[in-house]
Amino acid sequence: MKLLDVPGVGSKLSERLITRYGDEEAALEALLRGDVAGLIEMRGMSERQATALVQRARGASYGVSPAAFLATEEAARIYSSLMELLVEEAHTDRARQRLLTLFPSSSREMIEENRRLAEEAVATAKRLQNTGIADHLSRLRPLRRGAGPRVRSRSVATDSATTFRALKDRGIDRTVDLHLVESSRDLRDLAQGYDLVTLLGRSIDSLSLPEVEEAVGEEEWYLVPERVLHHYQENETTIDALLKAAEILEVAEVARFEGLEGLSLSMAKLAEEGDPEVQRLERLMAEVEGRAEEAVAWANRELKTRMESCSVTLAGDDLLLALGKGGDLRDVFRSRMGETFAAVLRSARERASSGLHLKGSEGARLEELISPEVRYPLEVDRAALAVFVQEMRKRAEARRLKARREVAKELSGMWELVVALHERLLDFDFIYSLGSFALSRGLAMPAFVEEPCIGFLEGRSLFLKDPEPVSYSVGHTGLAGGGETTAILSGVNSGGKTALLELVAQVAVLAHMGLPVPARSCRLSLFESLYHFGKSRGTLGAGAFEATIRKFSALAGEGRKLVLADELEAMTEPGASARIIASLLGELSRGGSVAIFVSHLAEEVARFAETAVRIDGIEARGLDEEYRLIVDRSPRYRHLAKSTPELILERLARTAEGGESEFYGRLLSKFR
Ligand SMILES: Nc1ncnc2c1ncn2[C@@H]1O[C@H](COP(=O)(O)OP(=O)(O)OP(=O)(O)O)[C@@H](O)[C@H]1O
């Protein structure tokens, strides 16, 4: 098959598909695989168009058209409503898009292939019951690949124009400042603006610059580990869901995966709370200023109190010394009050550092923030404080960088694994959703037989909230009824005739999609198409009658059809309608088709019929305690069900009062 063999693909679209997928073979493979997600990446291709394109390609590969089976609007509506229910089961967009590419057809091979898929899907969903996998699948999102926030405290420098260009081409400058330096001076100037400069190249001496590190690699994880980590951080929820879902699949022995453990361990490191030393430094940075201020304030209060309560007696010598050349009254005070001052200073410094878990020279550095000079009031040395905080920030940053590099190095080789895992689990969601749809609704795989027929036991309409099971069969299903392939369904108003027709349509559509159907068991033949005619409202005018009859002309064509019609009699006067229905049924029966017509004109139709037409009926058995009709939803075969007006009259007679009730009673007596 070629791309041009797909209906709707002209040379222009074919070219675009080849550009998108690389070559014709890959493009065709993508269409047949149902790659809607990949197709909508093409400009101007909507999801609906992509879905239809996949359907046409699939259809073409089996020699069918996706629109052929659903021959009427009503049939297409039933299919759409079924698809709505089906896609409700999908946890991901990918699964939803793939599910939407399924369609009913008369191709035995296509149905067979889908049946194999559906059977595998149901078996898989069964094995995964109560494992909670759905929660993890629901957390899967498309993988993102943003550059992440800029690193502002560091920069990368190189002395080589070639390296500079290569790094730019790799987009390193999107995350961190990138510089080309030509001399040690350049480098020194640059270093002043950052906590750390990573230098690539050996021509410039950087030994004397503590803010410069000589790079030992050019890999992304080394130069900008934040970028690698960002890929994993921004996809953390999805990766976590992937790991959990994959683990469940392994435990349930549904699938095996390589490299899960390594990825899981590295992801755990990514999520780990920071390094305790970095946390200590951060706490120190946050608290040091306040502590120093508080200690100085305390010392000033203390000095004031102590000074106020003491007096100093000066000897004449002291006065001469202080007043003499180069003399200073401070020296006098230092000699008299030195011990008091020193004691207060010591206590203040202890107050500043207590509980800060200082290490190495940090204690001494902190002490230096409160000058030992004898003076009042004491003050914090702001310049020393700034230098101290700056140093701590650099130490913390260096440790953080080291830790980031370690995790980034591990993770940098795992991205392909993440992408592959993501693809597999999105594909898996399609299978799992399909299986869950069948399992949660108790669907069963139908059996295809040769004779024209359709029938099921305990069918439950998927469109009703709490459906009563219904069994019905037309043609030689071997389940019940007789061999007639055409039936007229009569019965009480609101008995469930329309609902039953819809159920037959649901069964036919799902079976021809290769999917299980809502019944305990089901047998049917392969049909070329489904004609479903809904109930029309009121008698049609001449123009509308003509249009309706034209639609029926298609029924005369070749091929086995399943025809479901709801109260066609409304198309024209009852007498004419009965004749038309009878002759339609004759045409269909002779053509080897199967038909179920809901009609209140069953007796008249049977009178005009030239072929064997069975009349079945849905009947009311009586009234319940609240005077509601008790209906047997499964039709009785070969039984003309009355509309049971006497039950309605009985209800009226019992619920009305006085004269009105008597009136209904008199009418009712005519039936007894
Ligand atoms: N199998 C079923 N289980 C539960 N409820 C049902 C079932 N079949 C039909 N009903 C309910 O009965 C009501 C009437 O059904 P429906 O419209 O199919 O009847 P009808 O025989 O076509 O009526 P009418 O002759 O008036 O067109 C609907 O509201 C539907 O929900």
Ligand as a Chemical Component Dictionary entry (heavy atoms), coordinates in Angstrom:
data_LIG
# 
_chem_comp.id                   LIG 
_chem_comp.type                 NON-POLYMER 
_chem_comp.pdbx_formal_charge   0 
_chem_comp.three_letter_code    LIG 
# 
loop_
_chem_comp_atom.comp_id 
_chem_comp_atom.atom_id 
_chem_comp_atom.alt_atom_id 
_chem_comp_atom.type_symbol 
_chem_comp_atom.charge 
_chem_comp_atom.model_Cartn_x 
_chem_comp_atom.model_Cartn_y 
_chem_comp_atom.model_Cartn_z 
_chem_comp_atom.pdbx_ordinal 
LIG N1  N1  N 0 -34.434 -2.785 29.564 1  
LIG C1  C1  C 0 -34.803 -1.701 30.217 2  
LIG N2  N2  N 0 -34.444 -1.532 31.506 3  
LIG C2  C2  C 0 -34.807 -0.442 32.194 4  
LIG N3  N3  N 0 -35.537 0.558  31.669 5  
LIG C3  C3  C 0 -35.936 0.458  30.401 6  
LIG C4  C4  C 0 -35.589 -0.680 29.601 7  
LIG N4  N4  N 0 -36.119 -0.495 28.377 8  
LIG C5  C5  C 0 -36.768 0.688  28.408 9  
LIG N5  N5  N 0 -36.660 1.251  29.608 10 
LIG C6  C6  C 0 -37.222 2.545  30.021 11 
LIG O1  O1  O 0 -38.555 2.630  29.635 12 
LIG C7  C7  C 0 -38.869 3.871  29.054 13 
LIG C8  C8  C 0 -39.570 3.690  27.722 14 
LIG O2  O2  O 0 -38.722 3.020  26.836 15 
LIG P1  P1  P 0 -38.873 3.146  25.267 16 
LIG O3  O3  O 0 -38.936 4.578  24.843 17 
LIG O4  O4  O 0 -37.855 2.294  24.672 18 
LIG O5  O5  O 0 -40.326 2.519  25.070 19 
LIG P2  P2  P 0 -41.151 2.294  23.719 20 
LIG O6  O6  O 0 -41.739 0.924  23.811 21 
LIG O7  O7  O 0 -40.319 2.597  22.542 22 
LIG O8  O8  O 0 -42.284 3.370  23.906 23 
LIG P3  P3  P 0 -43.273 3.989  22.801 24 
LIG O9  O9  O 0 -44.164 2.876  22.283 25 
LIG O10 O10 O 0 -44.052 4.998  23.575 26 
LIG O11 O11 O 0 -42.391 4.588  21.754 27 
LIG C9  C9  C 0 -37.571 4.619  28.865 28 
LIG O12 O12 O 0 -37.557 5.705  29.729 29 
LIG C10 C10 C 0 -36.492 3.649  29.260 30 
LIG O13 O13 O 0 -35.591 4.263  30.127 31 
# 
loop_
_chem_comp_bond.comp_id 
_chem_comp_bond.atom_id_1 
_chem_comp_bond.atom_id_2 
_chem_comp_bond.value_order 
_chem_comp_bond.pdbx_ordinal 
LIG N1  C1  SING 1  
LIG C1  N2  SING 2  
LIG C1  C4  DOUB 3  
LIG N2  C2  DOUB 4  
LIG C2  N3  SING 5  
LIG N3  C3  DOUB 6  
LIG C3  C4  SING 7  
LIG C3  N5  SING 8  
LIG C4  N4  SING 9  
LIG N4  C5  DOUB 10 
LIG C5  N5  SING 11 
LIG N5  C6  SING 12 
LIG C6  O1  SING 13 
LIG C6  C10 SING 14 
LIG O1  C7  SING 15 
LIG C7  C8  SING 16 
LIG C7  C9  SING 17 
LIG C8  O2  SING 18 
LIG O2  P1  SING 19 
LIG P1  O3  DOUB 20 
LIG P1  O4  SING 21 
LIG P1  O5  SING 22 
LIG O5  P2  SING 23 
LIG P2  O6  DOUB 24 
LIG P2  O7  SING 25 
LIG P2  O8  SING 26 
LIG O8  P3  SING 27 
LIG P3  O9  DOUB 28 
LIG P3  O10 SING 29 
LIG P3  O11 SING 30 
LIG C9  O12 SING 31 
LIG C9  C10 SING 32 
LIG C10 O13 SING 33 
# 
